[in-house]
Amino acid sequence: MNSSTLIGLILLVTLLIMGWVTWRRIRQEPRRLANAGWIAVTLLLGIQVLAILGFSAPLLGLGFLVLMSPLLAIGLAGFLILNGLVMLRRERFSLAHSLSLLAGVGLVAAMVVCIFVVLTGERRAFPVPTFIMLTTGWVALMFFCFVGYSWFYQRIVRRIHPDFIMVLGAGVPSGKVTPLLAGRIDRALGVWRGEIKAGRRPLLVMSGGQGPDEPVSEARAMADYALEQGVPEAALVLEDHSTTTRENFQMSTELVRAEPRLGPRATGVAVTSNYHAMRAALLAHDLGTGIQVLGARTAWYYWPSAMLREFVAVVQRSPKAYGLGLGLVTVPLTLLVTLIWLS
């Protein structure tokens, strides 16, 4: 047995252990974004094992990672620019609606700088485009991991049979629910009706206070909408003081624990827009609640920009940790690729 095969077998055992640990982590607590990192590392390790045992090419895994960086950056840039243009056509101009387009243009600008430096033939400047491409590629990978795990997470929690279903509110400037908020309520009603058919009686918790520009509380507007859809008033619980997602969870949890029909051991799910589900789930976990989160569909053209904002917000939760991870990956790889290029 040669050394390459031995290393491959060791990595294979490591892969199996990591796969088992990843499965256990997700099963124990799916509301941890670190699970996405475990999945990504397990997949990359699987590629490396395949490269060694299947193709006898130890550097294939590293080459795949380096090659994937510009491809991910190009794919993400094109996607963001296309979505940004669609957003500007369908929605009024604002910084939030332009975020997708600006991010895509920024990625393209970074890649143009890289190409320019490479074409100049200045070998000493090679670390600059290498670092830029690896950085943009790593950020793109993190974004895709976030999007992928958000999608995966929302499919896991479908199996829960809740005692209560909480709907996270959104602005009601006219006193009536907006299409976005109606989508959340409809998603919650779908779950509620499914539980009713199965013989269970979950309560619907409408959570949202009244802002200065709102004639009624979000909870009241949501309850009125639910009543129009045939929901009996006895099935509704209103939490009408919260003004943030954090308060949604905190105040609704207190209300549920005091509800005689539920009690302190009640299990529940929250419903929000699909792009917001992962961050809401992270917050629910941080607050120590057992609430899982379901996502309601939003307009396809709105979703990418919203997901980008959510990703930025998630990074802002732990900027030092994400910055450290970025540095530990890009700096060594930049040095390694540069040494190979210059040798």
One Martini backbone bead per residue (centre of mass of N, CA, C, O) as a GRO file, in nm:
protein
  343
    1MET     BB    1   0.092   0.039   0.027
    2ASN     BB    2   0.071   0.352  -0.042
    3SER     BB    3   0.063   0.672   0.080
    4SER     BB    4  -0.186   0.770  -0.076
    5THR     BB    5  -0.381   0.546   0.014
    6LEU     BB    6  -0.352   0.588   0.317
    7ILE     BB    7  -0.457   0.877   0.320
    8GLY     BB    8  -0.732   0.808   0.195
    9LEU     BB    9  -0.829   0.619   0.427
   10ILE     BB   10  -0.812   0.825   0.652
   11LEU     BB   11  -1.010   1.025   0.517
   12LEU     BB   12  -1.248   0.828   0.505
   13VAL     BB   13  -1.285   0.796   0.807
   14THR     BB   14  -1.322   1.098   0.857
   15LEU     BB   15  -1.572   1.126   0.679
   16LEU     BB   16  -1.757   0.935   0.838
   17ILE     BB   17  -1.742   1.089   1.103
   18MET     BB   18  -1.842   1.363   0.995
   19GLY     BB   19  -2.113   1.263   0.892
   20TRP     BB   20  -2.220   1.172   1.168
   21VAL     BB   21  -2.187   1.441   1.321
   22THR     BB   22  -2.364   1.609   1.133
   23TRP     BB   23  -2.624   1.449   1.175
   24ARG     BB   24  -2.638   1.491   1.484
   25ARG     BB   25  -2.647   1.798   1.488
   26ILE     BB   26  -2.908   1.831   1.324
   27ARG     BB   27  -3.090   1.656   1.505
   28GLN     BB   28  -3.048   1.819   1.772
   29GLU     BB   29  -2.982   2.119   1.605
   30PRO     BB   30  -3.093   2.301   1.327
   31ARG     BB   31  -3.041   2.611   1.455
   32ARG     BB   32  -2.741   2.591   1.311
   33LEU     BB   33  -2.515   2.731   1.093
   34ALA     BB   34  -2.272   2.537   1.137
   35ASN     BB   35  -2.394   2.301   0.976
   36ALA     BB   36  -2.311   2.409   0.699
   37GLY     BB   37  -2.007   2.376   0.744
   38TRP     BB   38  -2.009   2.071   0.786
   39ILE     BB   39  -2.121   2.001   0.511
   40ALA     BB   40  -1.902   2.138   0.337
   41VAL     BB   41  -1.655   1.987   0.452
   42THR     BB   42  -1.757   1.704   0.385
   43LEU     BB   43  -1.769   1.745   0.078
   44LEU     BB   44  -1.470   1.827   0.037
   45LEU     BB   45  -1.358   1.565   0.157
   46GLY     BB   46  -1.492   1.380  -0.050
   47ILE     BB   47  -1.334   1.492  -0.292
   48GLN     BB   48  -1.052   1.417  -0.183
   49VAL     BB   49  -1.099   1.114  -0.162
   50LEU     BB   50  -1.168   1.074  -0.461
   51ALA     BB   51  -0.897   1.183  -0.570
   52ILE     BB   52  -0.719   0.959  -0.436
   53LEU     BB   53  -0.883   0.680  -0.481
   54GLY     BB   54  -0.991   0.734  -0.786
   55PHE     BB   55  -0.725   0.924  -0.920
   56SER     BB   56  -0.449   0.970  -0.782
   57ALA     BB   57  -0.504   1.298  -0.685
   58PRO     BB   58  -0.419   1.495  -0.425
   59LEU     BB   59  -0.461   1.795  -0.578
   60LEU     BB   60  -0.760   1.802  -0.676
   61GLY     BB   61  -0.905   1.931  -0.437
   62LEU     BB   62  -0.748   2.198  -0.442
   63GLY     BB   63  -0.810   2.268  -0.738
   64PHE     BB   64  -1.114   2.282  -0.702
   65LEU     BB   65  -1.117   2.516  -0.497
   66VAL     BB   66  -0.968   2.724  -0.675
   67LEU     BB   67  -1.164   2.702  -0.924
   68MET     BB   68  -1.434   2.767  -0.771
   69SER     BB   69  -1.401   3.063  -0.698
   70PRO     BB   70  -1.450   3.206  -0.977
   71LEU     BB   71  -1.713   3.057  -1.045
   72LEU     BB   72  -1.877   3.160  -0.806
   73ALA     BB   73  -1.836   3.461  -0.863
   74ILE     BB   74  -1.960   3.467  -1.147
   75GLY     BB   75  -2.236   3.345  -1.078
   76LEU     BB   76  -2.315   3.555  -0.862
   77ALA     BB   77  -2.289   3.812  -1.032
   78GLY     BB   78  -2.497   3.743  -1.251
   79PHE     BB   79  -2.736   3.696  -1.061
   80LEU     BB   80  -2.739   3.979  -0.922
   81ILE     BB   81  -2.771   4.157  -1.173
   82LEU     BB   82  -3.029   4.037  -1.284
   83ASN     BB   83  -3.197   4.083  -1.028
   84GLY     BB   84  -3.153   4.391  -1.005
   85LEU     BB   85  -3.298   4.465  -1.271
   86VAL     BB   86  -3.572   4.344  -1.195
   87MET     BB   87  -3.620   4.510  -0.940
   88LEU     BB   88  -3.619   4.794  -1.084
   89ARG     BB   89  -3.872   4.724  -1.261
   90ARG     BB   90  -4.080   4.636  -1.011
   91GLU     BB   91  -3.951   4.850  -0.822
   92ARG     BB   92  -3.866   5.090  -0.639
   93PHE     BB   93  -3.620   5.299  -0.575
   94SER     BB   94  -3.351   5.163  -0.368
   95LEU     BB   95  -3.105   5.046  -0.178
   96ALA     BB   96  -3.229   4.770  -0.116
   97HIS     BB   97  -3.307   4.708  -0.424
   98SER     BB   98  -2.984   4.758  -0.514
   99LEU     BB   99  -2.799   4.548  -0.374
  100SER     BB  100  -2.767   4.330  -0.589
  101LEU     BB  101  -2.640   4.506  -0.812
  102LEU     BB  102  -2.397   4.618  -0.650
  103ALA     BB  103  -2.270   4.345  -0.582
  104GLY     BB  104  -2.227   4.249  -0.874
  105VAL     BB  105  -2.050   4.487  -0.967
  106GLY     BB  106  -1.829   4.445  -0.755
  107LEU     BB  107  -1.740   4.166  -0.853
  108VAL     BB  108  -1.663   4.248  -1.138
  109ALA     BB  109  -1.448   4.456  -1.058
  110ALA     BB  110  -1.263   4.253  -0.916
  111MET     BB  111  -1.214   4.074  -1.169
  112VAL     BB  112  -1.091   4.291  -1.350
  113VAL     BB  113  -0.845   4.343  -1.175
  114CYS     BB  114  -0.732   4.060  -1.194
  115ILE     BB  115  -0.697   4.046  -1.502
  116PHE     BB  116  -0.512   4.290  -1.531
  117VAL     BB  117  -0.277   4.186  -1.358
  118VAL     BB  118  -0.222   3.928  -1.522
  119LEU     BB  119  -0.176   4.072  -1.808
  120THR     BB  120   0.085   4.232  -1.723
  121GLY     BB  121   0.300   4.007  -1.599
  122GLU     BB  122   0.328   4.060  -1.291
  123ARG     BB  123   0.444   3.839  -1.064
  124ARG     BB  124   0.445   4.004  -0.790
  125ALA     BB  125   0.117   4.062  -0.824
  126PHE     BB  126  -0.033   3.782  -0.798
  127PRO     BB  127  -0.153   3.783  -0.501
  128VAL     BB  128  -0.385   3.981  -0.549
  129PRO     BB  129  -0.582   3.818  -0.736
  130THR     BB  130  -0.583   3.569  -0.561
  131PHE     BB  131  -0.709   3.694  -0.308
  132ILE     BB  132  -0.964   3.809  -0.438
  133MET     BB  133  -1.079   3.541  -0.552
  134LEU     BB  134  -1.081   3.383  -0.283
  135THR     BB  135  -1.261   3.579  -0.132
  136THR     BB  136  -1.506   3.582  -0.322
  137GLY     BB  137  -1.540   3.275  -0.321
  138TRP     BB  138  -1.587   3.242  -0.015
  139VAL     BB  139  -1.831   3.427   0.010
  140ALA     BB  140  -2.001   3.272  -0.195
  141LEU     BB  141  -1.998   3.007  -0.039
  142MET     BB  142  -2.135   3.115   0.217
  143PHE     BB  143  -2.393   3.202   0.075
  144PHE     BB  144  -2.472   2.922  -0.039
  145CYS     BB  145  -2.481   2.786   0.237
  146PHE     BB  146  -2.705   2.961   0.352
  147VAL     BB  147  -2.917   2.900   0.137
  148GLY     BB  148  -2.910   2.589   0.153
  149TYR     BB  149  -2.975   2.562   0.460
  150SER     BB  150  -3.237   2.716   0.458
  151TRP     BB  151  -3.381   2.516   0.276
  152PHE     BB  152  -3.330   2.262   0.447
  153TYR     BB  153  -3.455   2.350   0.717
  154GLN     BB  154  -3.755   2.394   0.609
  155ARG     BB  155  -3.787   2.075   0.563
  156ILE     BB  156  -3.753   1.965   0.850
  157VAL     BB  157  -3.996   2.128   1.008
  158ARG     BB  158  -4.249   1.985   0.875
  159ARG     BB  159  -4.266   1.740   1.103
  160ILE     BB  160  -4.406   1.916   1.295
  161HIS     BB  161  -4.637   1.915   1.590
  162PRO     BB  162  -4.795   2.179   1.701
  163ASP     BB  163  -4.949   2.379   1.956
  164PHE     BB  164  -4.831   2.633   1.801
  165ILE     BB  165  -4.877   2.922   1.570
  166MET     BB  166  -4.656   3.169   1.469
  167VAL     BB  167  -4.689   3.505   1.346
  168LEU     BB  168  -4.494   3.727   1.188
  169GLY     BB  169  -4.490   4.047   1.152
  170ALA     BB  170  -4.595   4.334   0.952
  171GLY     BB  171  -4.666   4.596   0.794
  172VAL     BB  172  -4.988   4.813   0.833
  173PRO     BB  173  -5.061   5.110   0.700
  174SER     BB  174  -5.384   5.038   0.621
  175GLY     BB  175  -5.485   4.790   0.825
  176LYS     BB  176  -5.387   4.582   0.618
  177VAL     BB  177  -5.268   4.321   0.477
  178THR     BB  178  -5.014   4.230   0.302
  179PRO     BB  179  -4.899   4.010   0.078
  180LEU     BB  180  -4.665   3.919   0.258
  181LEU     BB  181  -4.841   3.865   0.516
  182ALA     BB  182  -5.048   3.678   0.384
  183GLY     BB  183  -4.844   3.453   0.323
  184ARG     BB  184  -4.790   3.381   0.618
  185ILE     BB  185  -5.078   3.312   0.701
  186ASP     BB  186  -5.132   3.093   0.489
  187ARG     BB  187  -4.911   2.907   0.591
  188ALA     BB  188  -5.029   2.872   0.875
  189LEU     BB  189  -5.309   2.764   0.783
  190GLY     BB  190  -5.203   2.509   0.651
  191VAL     BB  191  -5.096   2.384   0.910
  192TRP     BB  192  -5.353   2.404   1.081
  193ARG     BB  193  -5.539   2.230   0.899
  194GLY     BB  194  -5.366   1.974   0.913
  195GLU     BB  195  -5.402   1.938   1.221
  196ILE     BB  196  -5.709   1.924   1.229
  197LYS     BB  197  -5.734   1.667   1.051
  198ALA     BB  198  -5.550   1.504   1.275
  199GLY     BB  199  -5.688   1.603   1.568
  200ARG     BB  200  -5.570   1.877   1.625
  201ARG     BB  201  -5.535   2.203   1.843
  202PRO     BB  202  -5.396   2.458   1.743
  203LEU     BB  203  -5.270   2.771   1.792
  204LEU     BB  204  -5.292   3.115   1.690
  205VAL     BB  205  -5.018   3.344   1.684
  206MET     BB  206  -5.035   3.692   1.675
  207SER     BB  207  -4.735   3.890   1.601
  208GLY     BB  208  -4.777   4.245   1.661
  209GLY     BB  209  -4.757   4.567   1.673
  210GLN     BB  210  -4.787   4.929   1.689
  211GLY     BB  211  -4.719   5.173   1.485
  212PRO     BB  212  -4.718   5.513   1.406
  213ASP     BB  213  -4.832   5.421   1.091
  214GLU     BB  214  -5.062   5.246   1.241
  215PRO     BB  215  -5.404   5.190   1.304
  216VAL     BB  216  -5.312   4.898   1.378
  217SER     BB  217  -5.224   4.611   1.473
  218GLU     BB  218  -5.079   4.340   1.340
  219ALA     BB  219  -5.242   4.131   1.498
  220ARG     BB  220  -5.526   4.238   1.422
  221ALA     BB  221  -5.496   4.216   1.113
  222MET     BB  222  -5.438   3.910   1.112
  223ALA     BB  223  -5.695   3.819   1.255
  224ASP     BB  224  -5.895   3.929   1.047
  225TYR     BB  225  -5.793   3.755   0.816
  226ALA     BB  226  -5.844   3.479   0.951
  227LEU     BB  227  -6.148   3.514   0.987
  228GLU     BB  228  -6.205   3.538   0.676
  229GLN     BB  229  -6.086   3.225   0.649
  230GLY     BB  230  -6.247   3.063   0.902
  231VAL     BB  231  -6.135   3.128   1.175
  232PRO     BB  232  -6.173   3.087   1.492
  233GLU     BB  233  -6.140   3.290   1.764
  234ALA     BB  234  -6.048   3.061   1.968
  235ALA     BB  235  -5.768   3.010   1.792
  236LEU     BB  236  -5.678   3.296   1.893
  237VAL     BB  237  -5.371   3.482   1.960
  238LEU     BB  238  -5.267   3.802   2.091
  239GLU     BB  239  -4.964   3.991   2.013
  240ASP     BB  240  -4.952   4.367   2.058
  241HIS     BB  241  -4.624   4.481   2.142
  242SER     BB  242  -4.430   4.418   1.935
  243THR     BB  243  -4.130   4.546   1.723
  244THR     BB  244  -3.962   4.279   1.706
  245THR     BB  245  -3.843   3.969   1.668
  246ARG     BB  246  -3.750   3.933   1.955
  247GLU     BB  247  -4.025   4.018   2.080
  248ASN     BB  248  -4.196   3.808   1.950
  249PHE     BB  249  -4.070   3.571   2.108
  250GLN     BB  250  -4.083   3.671   2.399
  251MET     BB  251  -4.392   3.748   2.422
  252SER     BB  252  -4.513   3.487   2.307
  253THR     BB  253  -4.393   3.295   2.515
  254GLU     BB  254  -4.530   3.422   2.761
  255LEU     BB  255  -4.820   3.384   2.656
  256VAL     BB  256  -4.815   3.076   2.625
  257ARG     BB  257  -4.742   3.002   2.923
  258ALA     BB  258  -5.025   3.151   3.022
  259GLU     BB  259  -5.186   2.949   2.860
  260PRO     BB  260  -5.411   2.708   2.956
  261ARG     BB  261  -5.409   2.538   2.675
  262LEU     BB  262  -5.084   2.492   2.703
  263GLY     BB  263  -4.825   2.587   2.847
  264PRO     BB  264  -4.477   2.545   2.914
  265ARG     BB  265  -4.458   2.267   2.711
  266ALA     BB  266  -4.506   2.393   2.453
  267THR     BB  267  -4.506   2.359   2.106
  268GLY     BB  268  -4.354   2.542   1.819
  269VAL     BB  269  -4.415   2.763   1.541
  270ALA     BB  270  -4.287   2.984   1.302
  271VAL     BB  271  -4.394   3.242   1.067
  272THR     BB  272  -4.231   3.349   0.770
  273SER     BB  273  -4.036   3.443   0.547
  274ASN     BB  274  -3.811   3.257   0.374
  275TYR     BB  275  -3.564   3.460   0.398
  276HIS     BB  276  -3.611   3.483   0.735
  277ALA     BB  277  -3.602   3.200   0.875
  278MET     BB  278  -3.305   3.152   0.963
  279ARG     BB  279  -3.266   3.402   1.145
  280ALA     BB  280  -3.506   3.342   1.328
  281ALA     BB  281  -3.397   3.069   1.428
  282LEU     BB  282  -3.140   3.179   1.559
  283LEU     BB  283  -3.291   3.359   1.761
  284ALA     BB  284  -3.458   3.140   1.900
  285HIS     BB  285  -3.207   2.994   2.004
  286ASP     BB  286  -3.074   3.227   2.166
  287LEU     BB  287  -3.345   3.251   2.358
  288GLY     BB  288  -3.431   2.940   2.434
  289THR     BB  289  -3.626   2.833   2.239
  290GLY     BB  290  -3.830   2.573   2.069
  291ILE     BB  291  -3.866   2.730   1.811
  292GLN     BB  292  -3.957   2.689   1.493
  293VAL     BB  293  -3.917   2.768   1.131
  294LEU     BB  294  -4.121   2.892   0.875
  295GLY     BB  295  -4.169   2.946   0.521
  296ALA     BB  296  -4.283   3.188   0.303
  297ARG     BB  297  -4.358   3.286   0.009
  298THR     BB  298  -4.202   3.484  -0.241
  299ALA     BB  299  -4.105   3.675  -0.467
  300TRP     BB  300  -3.861   3.583  -0.683
  301TYR     BB  301  -3.727   3.876  -0.725
  302TYR     BB  302  -3.697   3.938  -0.406
  303TRP     BB  303  -3.528   3.708  -0.271
  304PRO     BB  304  -3.221   3.764  -0.328
  305SER     BB  305  -3.197   4.039  -0.183
  306ALA     BB  306  -3.302   3.937   0.087
  307MET     BB  307  -3.081   3.721   0.129
  308LEU     BB  308  -2.846   3.917   0.131
  309ARG     BB  309  -2.935   4.073   0.382
  310GLU     BB  310  -2.937   3.828   0.570
  311PHE     BB  311  -2.640   3.756   0.541
  312VAL     BB  312  -2.527   4.019   0.653
  313ALA     BB  313  -2.672   3.994   0.928
  314VAL     BB  314  -2.532   3.730   1.013
  315VAL     BB  315  -2.241   3.834   1.003
  316GLN     BB  316  -2.295   4.064   1.221
  317ARG     BB  317  -2.315   3.868   1.464
  318SER     BB  318  -1.998   3.741   1.371
  319PRO     BB  319  -1.740   3.901   1.245
  320LYS     BB  320  -1.485   3.766   1.365
  321ALA     BB  321  -1.539   3.476   1.279
  322TYR     BB  322  -1.562   3.529   0.972
  323GLY     BB  323  -1.285   3.668   0.942
  324LEU     BB  324  -1.114   3.431   1.042
  325GLY     BB  325  -1.206   3.225   0.832
  326LEU     BB  326  -1.113   3.384   0.587
  327GLY     BB  327  -0.809   3.399   0.663
  328LEU     BB  328  -0.752   3.085   0.699
  329VAL     BB  329  -0.807   3.038   0.389
  330THR     BB  330  -0.681   3.267   0.197
  331VAL     BB  331  -0.386   3.304   0.287
  332PRO     BB  332  -0.264   3.018   0.247
  333LEU     BB  333  -0.365   2.985  -0.048
  334THR     BB  334  -0.216   3.225  -0.165
  335LEU     BB  335   0.069   3.126  -0.099
  336LEU     BB  336   0.054   2.852  -0.243
  337VAL     BB  337  -0.023   2.948  -0.531
  338THR     BB  338   0.218   3.141  -0.563
  339LEU     BB  339   0.445   2.932  -0.534
  340ILE     BB  340   0.357   2.759  -0.774
  341TRP     BB  341   0.367   2.989  -0.991
  342LEU     BB  342   0.683   3.077  -0.927
  343SER     BB  343   0.829   2.784  -0.968
   0.00000   0.00000   0.00000
